[in-house]
Amino acid sequence: MNKHIYERILVCRAVKNLFLYPDNTQISNIHNIINELNHRIRDLNLYEELLRLMNELRMMIDSIDRELLISTYTSLFITNFPKTLCPPYLHIYTDSDVIKIQYDIMKTLNSLGLFVDKEFKDLPDHISLLIELYEAILYGYYNYKLDYNIVKYIFEKYILPWRGRFSRCLSREDETKVYSLGGEILDLFIEAEESLL
């Protein structure tokens, strides 16, 4: 479990950033993380394909018109009358009650001594927040000897349910293919992490 923990945390950061609003800061974050991963992932076989796709994604982001990227993000994840095409919220893909799942997430965060940054203006079951939670738990497991069962619980409850349904939606609805590739990356990330747990 401890092997390549820093690289796994970097992958969490990259995947988390894929589903945040694509402003200059997020694009820069994605570039910087992928650059660092290119130097670090040489001997982590599970992540070789993931890194190849991330590099492909970086090239796509660099070549696409920024306004098109933003409008695609908005229509997929924020609004597209009469409904959002691929909402980035866990309750959609688990058919859970929105209030119950958000309460559960906040309760989990509080029990771990974590909190949602005041700058984060979205629902607690947003994919990026949940990946950030998993990243924090991995960090806590490695650096503070957090119970392994907590890592497994967070992964199974908040990360694993994203596999498949969200990426299929992105593949179906994303005309630019940037976010559908992000969905493939998410699925590979989940598969790699599941094999390491």
N, C-alpha and C positions, 0 to 999 in steps of 0.2 A: 504493500500500500504506500509506503514512504518513497518508493522509487520514482524519480522524476517529478516530484511534487511541484517544484517551481514551474516546470514546463506545463504541467497540467493546470496550474493556476493561471498562467499566461494564456492558455487556450480558453479557459473560462472568460478571461477578460476580452479576448478577441470576439468570441461568440456573443457575449453580452452586448458589445458595442455594435454588432451587426443589426440589432433590432432597436437601436435608439435613433432619434431624429438625426438625419445625416448632415449635420452642420460641419463647419470646418474643423472643430475640435474633435468630433467623433471620427471623421475621415482621417485626421492626423493620428488619433489614437489607434485606429485599425492599422494604418501603415506602420507605425512604430512597433506595435506588438508583433505584427507579422515579420518585420525585419528581425526582431529579437528572436522569434521562434525559428527563423531560418538559420540562425547561428547555433541554436540550442538543441534542436530536435533530431540531430543526426542519428542517434542510436535508440530512438523511441519508435519502434516499428509500427505500433498501433496508430501513430499520428502522422505517418508519412503521407498517406492519401489525404488526410485532413489538411495538412500543410500545403499540398499541391493545390487543393481546391481553394484554400485561402489566398494563395498567390494568384490563382486565376481570378478570384473575386477582386483582389486589389487592382489587377489590370483592367477589369470591367469597370470598376468604380472610377479609375483614372480616365477611361475613354468615354464615359457617358456624360452627357450634359447634366450639370448639377441641378438645374431646374427640373429636368425630367426625373432625376433621382428623388428629389424632394416631393414632386407631385405623385410619383409612384408610391413612396412611403406613406404619404397622406391618404391616398385612396385605399391602400392595403390595410393600414393600421389605425388610422384616425377616423376618417369619415368618407363615405361614398354613398350618397343618397340612393336608396332609402336605408342602406345598412353598410357597416364596415365590412370589407371583403374578407379579411383574415385577421380578426382581432387578436392581439398578442396577450390574451388573458387566459390563464389556466382554466377558469371555470367554464369557458366555452368548449374546451377539448376534453373535459372530464364530465361534462353535463352535471356539474355541481351547482349548488345554490351559491350565488355570488356573495351574499352576505356571510354565509357560513365559511366559505373557503377563505375569504379575506380576514375574517376574525381568527380563523385557525392559523393563518400565516403570521398575523400580528402577534398572536399568543406565542407562537414558536420563536419569533424574533425576540420578543421580550424575555422568554425563558432562557435564551442564550446570551442575554445582555446586549443584543444588537438593536439597532433602530434604523428607520428609514430617514435618509438625509432630507432636510427641509426643502432642498432644491428639487427633489424628485416629485414631480407633479402628476403622478399616475397612480393607478390602482395597485394595491400590494401584490396582486397575482400576475403582474406584468412579467413577461418572460425574462427581461433583462434584470429585474430585481431578484427573481428567483435564481438565476444563474449567479448573480453576485452573492446571494446568500450561500449557495453551494461553494463558491470560491472562498468565502470567509470561513466556512466549516472545514474545508480542506486545509486552509492555512492554520486554523485552530487545532486541527488534529495533529498536524506535523509539528507545529511550534509549541503548543501548550498541552499536548497529549490528551486532546479532547477524545472522548469515548468513540471508538470506531462505529458503534451502533448508531450514533447520532449522524455520522457521515452517511451511512447506508440509509437511514430513515429519511433524511433530507433528499437524497438522490431519488429514492423510490417514490416518495410522496410528491415532490415538486419538480423534478427534472424528467424522470422516465415517462410520465404521461404525455409529454410533448412529442415523443417519437411518432412519426408517421402522419398523424392527422394535420398538424400545422404545416408540415412540409408539403403535403399533398395540396393543401389549400394554396400555398404560395406557388407551387408548380402550375396549378390551374389558372391562377389570377394574375400573376406577375408577367407583364408583357416585356419588361426590360431584361428579365432573367437574373438580375442581380440578387433579388430577394429569394427567388426560387433556389439559386445556388446557396444562399445563406441557409435555407431550409435543409438542403443536403448536408451542409457543414454541421448544422445542429444535430441531425440524425447520426452522422458519423461520430460526433463528439459524444453523444449519449451512448452509442454502441461501444466506443473505446472505454469510456468511464465504467460502464456496466461490466465489461470484461476485467477491469482492474479492481472492482469491488469484490 
